[in-house]
Amino acid sequence: MKNRFFRSLIMTVMSALLTITATAGEKPTNEKKVTPQGKYLSPKEAYEMKQANPDSVLFIDVRTPEELYFVGYPSNIDRNIPIMYVNYDKLKELKNGKVKYATRKNENFVSDIEKTLAQKKMGKDSAIILICRSGHRSAKAARILDKAGYKNVYSVDEGVEGDKDKKKHRSVNGWKNAGMPYTYTLKKEILAPSR
């Protein structure tokens, strides 16, 4: 009976590993989307990877809570853990003369990932999928996690909204444009701690 259990456990782990390694996509042409581990997923690949391995893959949206509220988010994420927050007390001037709100780094990003993994009974070697608006922040988050010793980190390089077209509209690719499931309904259990 023990042998059957261990054989079954080994087969499950091997199946998960094969699924995870078989989905690594091509290196993005935009250098801001490149990660140290070179693990990239299309929206469809990310969705399928999470669906096939719901208990061994952590799916994190690294955008701000405001973006989830106004733009929506993939309906199968485990948590929103932003790598930055909007700083409404400070404006930042852009090169073109426009202004935007400044941002501040989430100093607790890595510890929030660690806590979420522990809550889900996962470890540092578990697969982590990161998604943002267009793939820049998820790549940045992947670099942060790589430095912290996480070695199985994937970036959805198209993001939720995708890349811009020639008219500067986000309509080229991305989670929404690929027809992947998303929602605007906020769920308390996925929201980032307020800071």
C-alpha positions as CSV (number, residue, x, y, z in Angstrom):
1,M,0.0,0.0,0.0
2,K,2.9,2.4,0.8
3,N,4.5,1.6,-2.5
4,R,1.3,2.4,-4.4
5,F,1.0,5.7,-2.5
6,F,4.6,6.7,-3.2
7,R,4.3,5.7,-6.9
8,S,1.2,7.8,-7.2
9,L,2.8,10.7,-5.5
10,I,5.9,10.5,-7.7
11,M,3.7,10.3,-10.9
12,T,1.7,13.3,-9.8
13,V,4.9,15.4,-9.1
14,M,6.5,14.3,-12.4
15,S,3.3,15.1,-14.3
16,A,3.2,18.6,-12.7
17,L,6.9,19.2,-13.6
18,L,6.4,18.1,-17.2
19,T,3.4,20.4,-17.5
20,I,5.3,23.3,-16.0
21,T,8.5,22.9,-18.0
22,A,6.7,22.2,-21.3
23,T,5.0,25.6,-21.2
24,A,8.0,27.9,-21.1
25,G,7.6,30.3,-24.1
26,E,10.0,32.3,-26.2
27,K,12.1,35.2,-25.0
28,P,10.3,38.5,-25.5
29,T,11.9,41.0,-27.9
30,N,11.3,43.9,-25.5
31,E,14.2,43.9,-23.1
32,K,12.0,45.2,-20.2
33,K,10.1,42.0,-20.3
34,V,13.1,39.7,-20.1
35,T,13.6,37.7,-16.9
36,P,16.7,36.0,-15.4
37,Q,15.1,32.6,-15.6
38,G,13.8,32.9,-19.1
39,K,10.3,31.5,-18.3
40,Y,7.5,33.1,-20.2
41,L,3.9,32.2,-20.7
42,S,1.2,33.4,-23.1
43,P,-2.2,34.1,-21.4
44,K,-3.5,30.8,-22.6
45,E,-0.5,28.9,-21.4
46,A,-0.8,30.6,-18.0
47,Y,-4.5,29.7,-17.7
48,E,-3.9,26.1,-18.7
49,M,-0.9,25.7,-16.4
50,K,-2.9,27.0,-13.4
51,Q,-6.0,24.9,-14.3
52,A,-3.9,21.7,-14.6
53,N,-2.0,22.3,-11.3
54,P,-4.2,24.4,-9.1
55,D,-2.5,23.3,-5.9
56,S,1.1,23.5,-7.0
57,V,1.1,26.7,-9.0
58,L,0.7,30.2,-7.4
59,F,-0.8,32.8,-9.8
60,I,-0.1,36.4,-8.7
61,D,-1.3,39.7,-10.2
62,V,1.4,42.3,-9.4
63,R,-0.6,45.4,-10.5
64,T,-2.0,48.0,-8.2
65,P,-5.4,47.3,-6.4
66,E,-6.8,50.2,-8.4
67,E,-6.1,48.4,-11.7
68,L,-7.9,45.3,-10.5
69,Y,-10.9,47.4,-9.5
70,F,-11.1,49.4,-12.7
71,V,-9.7,47.1,-15.4
72,G,-10.6,43.7,-14.0
73,Y,-8.3,40.7,-13.4
74,P,-7.8,37.1,-14.4
75,S,-10.5,35.1,-12.5
76,N,-8.2,32.4,-11.5
77,I,-5.4,34.4,-9.7
78,D,-4.6,33.4,-6.2
79,R,-3.7,36.8,-4.9
80,N,-3.0,40.4,-5.8
81,I,0.5,41.4,-4.5
82,P,1.5,44.7,-6.1
83,I,5.2,45.4,-6.6
84,M,4.3,49.1,-6.2
85,Y,1.5,51.3,-4.9
86,V,0.2,54.6,-6.2
87,N,1.3,57.6,-4.1
88,Y,-1.6,60.1,-4.3
89,D,0.4,62.7,-2.4
90,K,3.1,63.2,-5.1
91,L,3.0,63.9,-8.8
92,K,5.7,62.9,-11.2
93,E,6.5,65.1,-14.3
94,L,7.0,63.2,-17.5
95,K,9.3,64.1,-20.4
96,N,6.3,65.1,-22.6
97,G,5.2,67.7,-20.1
98,K,2.4,65.6,-18.7
99,V,2.1,64.5,-15.1
100,K,1.1,61.3,-13.3
101,Y,0.8,60.1,-9.8
102,A,4.1,58.8,-8.4
103,T,4.5,55.3,-7.2
104,R,6.2,53.8,-4.2
105,K,7.8,50.3,-4.0
106,N,6.0,47.6,-2.1
107,E,8.8,46.9,0.5
108,N,6.8,43.7,1.6
109,F,6.6,42.2,-1.9
110,V,8.8,39.2,-1.2
111,S,7.5,38.6,2.3
112,D,3.9,38.8,1.0
113,I,4.8,36.1,-1.6
114,E,6.4,34.0,1.1
115,K,3.3,34.3,3.3
116,T,0.9,33.4,0.5
117,L,3.0,30.3,-0.4
118,A,2.9,29.2,3.2
119,Q,-0.9,29.7,3.4
120,K,-1.3,27.5,0.3
121,K,1.1,24.9,1.7
122,M,3.6,25.6,-1.1
123,G,7.3,26.2,-0.9
124,K,10.0,28.3,-2.5
125,D,10.4,25.7,-5.3
126,S,6.7,25.9,-6.3
127,A,5.9,27.4,-9.7
128,I,4.9,31.1,-9.5
129,I,3.1,32.8,-12.4
130,L,3.2,36.6,-12.4
131,I,1.0,38.9,-14.5
132,C,0.7,42.7,-14.8
133,R,-0.8,45.1,-17.4
134,S,1.7,44.4,-20.3
135,G,4.6,42.3,-19.0
136,H,7.0,44.9,-17.8
137,R,6.1,44.8,-14.0
138,S,5.7,41.0,-14.0
139,A,9.3,40.8,-15.4
140,K,10.5,43.2,-12.8
141,A,8.8,41.2,-10.1
142,A,10.4,38.0,-11.5
143,R,13.8,39.6,-11.2
144,I,13.1,40.5,-7.6
145,L,11.9,37.0,-6.8
146,D,14.9,35.5,-8.6
147,K,17.3,37.5,-6.4
148,A,15.4,36.3,-3.3
149,G,16.1,32.7,-4.3
150,Y,12.8,31.7,-6.1
151,K,13.8,29.6,-9.1
152,N,10.5,28.6,-10.7
153,V,9.1,32.0,-11.7
154,Y,7.1,32.6,-14.9
155,S,6.0,35.9,-16.4
156,V,2.9,36.4,-18.6
157,D,4.7,38.6,-21.1
158,E,1.6,39.9,-22.7
159,G,-0.1,40.9,-19.4
160,V,-3.8,41.5,-18.9
161,E,-4.2,44.3,-21.4
162,G,-1.4,43.5,-23.8
163,D,0.9,45.6,-25.9
164,K,0.0,48.9,-27.6
165,D,-0.9,49.0,-31.3
166,K,0.3,51.8,-33.7
167,K,-2.5,54.1,-32.3
168,K,-1.3,53.5,-28.7
169,H,-4.3,51.4,-27.8
170,R,-3.8,48.2,-25.9
171,S,-5.4,45.8,-28.4
172,V,-2.5,43.7,-29.8
173,N,-2.6,40.8,-27.4
174,G,-3.0,40.1,-23.6
175,W,-5.2,38.1,-21.3
176,K,-8.4,39.9,-22.2
177,N,-7.8,40.0,-26.0
178,A,-7.0,36.2,-25.8
179,G,-10.5,35.6,-24.4
180,M,-9.2,34.3,-21.1
181,P,-11.7,34.5,-18.1
182,Y,-11.5,37.7,-16.1
183,T,-13.7,39.5,-13.6
184,Y,-14.4,42.9,-12.1
185,T,-15.8,41.5,-8.9
186,L,-13.3,41.9,-6.1
187,K,-12.9,39.0,-3.7
188,K,-11.6,39.8,-0.2
189,E,-9.4,36.7,-0.1
190,I,-7.3,37.8,-3.2
191,L,-6.8,41.4,-2.3
192,A,-3.5,42.8,-1.3
193,P,-3.1,44.0,2.3
194,S,-3.7,47.8,2.4
195,R,-0.5,49.8,3.0
